[in-house]
Amino acid sequence: MKLSFVATLYKSAPHLAEFHARASEAARRLVGEDYEMVLVNDGSPDDSLELAIELTRTDPHVTVVDLSRNFGHHKAMLAGLAQARGEHIFLIDSDLEEEPEWLAEFAQLMEVEAADVIYGVQETRKGNWFERWSGELYYTVFNYLANIDHPRNIVTARLMSRRYVDALLQFREREMVISCLWVITGFKQCAHPVKKHMGSTTTYSLAKKIEHATNSITSFSEVPLRMIFYVGLIIFAGALLYAGYLVFHKLVLATPMDGWTSVMVSIWLLGGMIISFVGLIGIYLSKVFSETKQRPSTIVRAIHGQSTPQH
């Protein structure tokens, strides 16, 4: 099989019929009838699953992977990639903010560049000023702390070779950040500028974005732990200097020190730092705890359609 279209479903019912039609047309233009479409139902609360199953009855190219519950976008994408059998795999969101027609441009660039991955990058990040500013801040901080060079403003849409996807599926992390796994898998990857549409309302609230940033940094960087050590050294050195200052005033200048304010500020400052540092260490320990349990990343309830699992 030459091509696999892979997309996840979550509140996708309003867009599914149009997505299927446009994706099918894009696939036929590139490879004829030698393609499949893998749709992963990530516990969608609407009737996305029923509509997708209906597609399998009318289109033999469609396969529906029904997960037992909502596992999250990243894990659902990996479940779809594990099911895909094509020589090339086109991963894309099904909400039509990303165009299925990008496939032709991606395929042409992949051939020209002899690359294993062509991924989309937004020309201008969507959203209001706060979303754009916070996005720039996130990438700046993350790239500074992590040991990888994460592209800015990437989208889900990407065309990948079979060997790249096979390598990507070797990762067995439970606390995964798939965009970072895309980077560290390696191979030749090329960016292609795209314009992402603003269609559906985002399901990523500010709290989820903060959680995602925390998970990304603690999953791919040990720098925060090192910073705790260095901050401790700085505080210790500052305390020694201040102790020497107090001894000098007491023995040489015989000046009594009014210490109530400084003591209270020090207690609150150090107390807050200690609690936050313990919490940071706890995040790392919780990740170790999660990984050692070896729970499955996803559980498939059923597979509907003509295709059979490859992995």
N, C-alpha and C positions, 0 to 999 in steps of 0.2 A: 504494500500500500504506500502510495507516494505522499499523502498528506493527511494529517489529523488536525481538525479544528477542536480546540478545548476551551470550554467556558463554564463558569459556575453559575448557579441559579440561587438567588436570594431576593425575594420580592421582585421577580423578573417577569411576572405574568403580563404586564402591559406591553412589554417590548419583545416577548419571545417569538411571536409569529413573524414580525418584521426582521428580527435578528436571524432567524432560521432561513428566511427567504434570501436575504442579502448575503449571508455567509455561504449558503449553497451556491449562489450565483458566482461569488468570488472564487470559490474552490473549483467550480467547473471550468471557469475561464483559465485557470492555471494548470489543472491536472486532469480535466475531463471528469469521468465518473470514478476515478481511482482515489477516493477520499472517504473519510469518516468524520462524523461530528460527535464529540463526546461532551455531554452536558452533565454536570455534577450538581445534584440537588443538595444544597448545604442546609438542610432543615428549614426550607423556606416556609413561612407561615401562610402564604397565599396558595393559589392553585397552580403554581409553577410546575409542580411535579405532574399533576394530571395532564396539563397541556403538553408537557414534554413527552410523556408516555404516549399521548395521542399522536405526536409526531413520529414516534417509532413505528406506528401502525401504517402510516402513509409514506414514510421515507425510510428505506432500508439502510441509508447511510448513518442514521441517528442511533446513538447509544446513550442511555440514561443511567448514570451511576447515582443511586439513591442512598445517601448516607443516613445512618440511624438517628442522627440528631444534628444540630448546628455545631460544627467543629471550628468554624472560623474560615475566613477567605483564604488565608495562606495554606492551611492544611487541605482545604477542598481543592485548591489548584494542584497540589501535589498528587492528590488522589486521582484527578483527571489525567495528569501526565503519566501516572503509573498504568492507567488503562489504555492510553494512546498507543497505536501500533505503527504510525506512519514513519516514513523516512525523514519527513520534516513535520514539525509540530508548531502550529500557530495558536498561541495562548492569547486570549482576549476576554475582556469583560462583556457580558451580554446586555448591558443597559444602553447600548448604542451611543454612549459618550465617546467610545472608540469605534472607528469605522471598520467593518469587515473588509472593505475595499482596500484598506492599507496593505493587504496581503500581497497584491501585485507589486507594489513599490518595494516592500520588504524583500520579496523574492528576487527582484532585479538587483537590488543592492547587495544581497547575499552572494549572488553569482559574480558580480563585479569585484567585490572585496574578498571573495573566497573565505568568507567568515562562517563561523558556526552559530552566531547569534546576531540578529538585527533587532534592536529594541527601540521603542518609541520614547522620545523625550519631548515634553511640552515646550513649544516656543515661548509661550507665556503661561505661567502657572495660573490656573483658574481660581476663582474665589475673590473675596474682598481683600482689602489691604492687610488685615490681620493675618489671614490665611497665607498670603504671599510672604509677609514678613516672618511669620513663625516657621514657614517652610524653609526659607533661606537660613534662619537661625539654626534649625534642626540639622540641616546638611553641614553647615559650618562646624557646629559643635561635634557632630558625629564623626566627620572626617578627621577632625583634630584628635579625638579620643581613640578611635578605632584604628586598626592596622590595615584597613582596606580603603580604596579610593571609590567611594560610592557615587555614581552619577547623580546629578541633581535633576529633580522634576521628572523622573521616569514614570511611565505609565505601565499598565499590565501588558499591553499588546507587545508581543515579541514572537519572532519566527526563529525556531531552533532546530539544529540538526539532531539526528537520532543519537549520535555518540555523545553530544552534549547533554541531552535529556537523560541518557543512561547514567552518565557521571553524576548528574544532579540528584538522581534518585538513590544514589549510594549514601547520602546523608540520612542519618537516623535520629536527628534531633527532635525532641518533643517540644521544647520551647523554641520554635523556629521563627525566624524573620526571613521570609523567602527572598526578598529583594537583596539581602546580604548574601544568601546562599547563591543567588544568581551570579554575584560578583566573584565570590571565592571559588566557584567551580572552574573558573578560568576559561581557556580557549580564546579564540579571536572573537571579540564582540564589538559591534559597531553601532553607533547611535544614529537614529533617523528622526529629524524634527517633525513633529505632528501637532495638529491643533485639536485638542480634546474639547468636545462639546459639553455644555452645561445643561444636562437633561434632568435626571432624577436628583432628589435631595440626598446629600451624602449621609451615610449611616455612621460616619466617624465623628463622634462628638469630641469636644475639647478634652474631656476626661480620657476617652479612648486614644486620642492622639498622644497625650502625655504618657499613658500606659505603654503605647507602642514605642515611643522614644526611649523610655526607661528600659523596656525589654531589649530594644536594639543595642543600646550602649552596653548593658550588662552582659549581653550574649556574645558580643564581639570585641570587648575591650576589658583589659584588667587595669587600665589606667586609673579608674576611680579608687581601686584598692591601694594603688601606689600613692595616690594623692593623700589618702588618710595617713599613711606613714610619714610623708613629707610635712603635712600640716602638723602632725604630732611633734616632729623635730623642731619646726618653727616655733610652736608654742613653748616647748621645753627651753629652747634657746632664749626666747623672750622672757620666760619666767626667771631664768638665771640672771639675765641682765637687770630685770626689775628688782630681784632680790638683792643684787649688788648695790643698786641705787638706794634701796631702803636701808641697808647696812651702813652705807656711806653717810646718809642723813642722820642716822641714829648715833653713830660713833664719832663722826667728825663734826657735823654741824649741830648735833644735839637737838634736832628739830622733831617734835612729835608729829606723826603722820595721821591725818584724818582719813580713815580707810573705809568708812561705811559704804560710800558710793562706789568706790573702785571694787570693793569686795562683792557687792551685789551684782554689778555689771559682769564681773569675772565669773560668778557662779552661773548667771543666766547664759552667758556666752558659751562657757565650757560645757554646761549642761545640755544646751541645745546641740552643740557640735557632737557630743558623745552620743546622744540619742540618735541623731541623723546618721552618724557613722555606724552605729550598731544596726540601724535599719538597713543601710547599704550592704553591710556584710550579710544581713539576713536575706536580702534579695539574692545574692550569689549562692547562699546555702540552699535557698528554696529551689533554685535551678538545679543544683546538684541532686537534691532530694527528688525532684521531678524526673530527672534523667535516669536515676538509679531504679525507679519503679518500672521502667520499660513498658509503660502502657502504650497501646497502639495509637498512632497519630489520628487515625480515622477508623470507623467501623462501617462497612458497607452492608446495608440492609438488603438491597437487591440491585440487580443489573438488568435493565430492560433494553431490548433491541437485538440486532443481528450479530453484533461483534462479540468476541469472546476475550477474556483478559489475556494480556501479554505478560504482566508481571505478577 
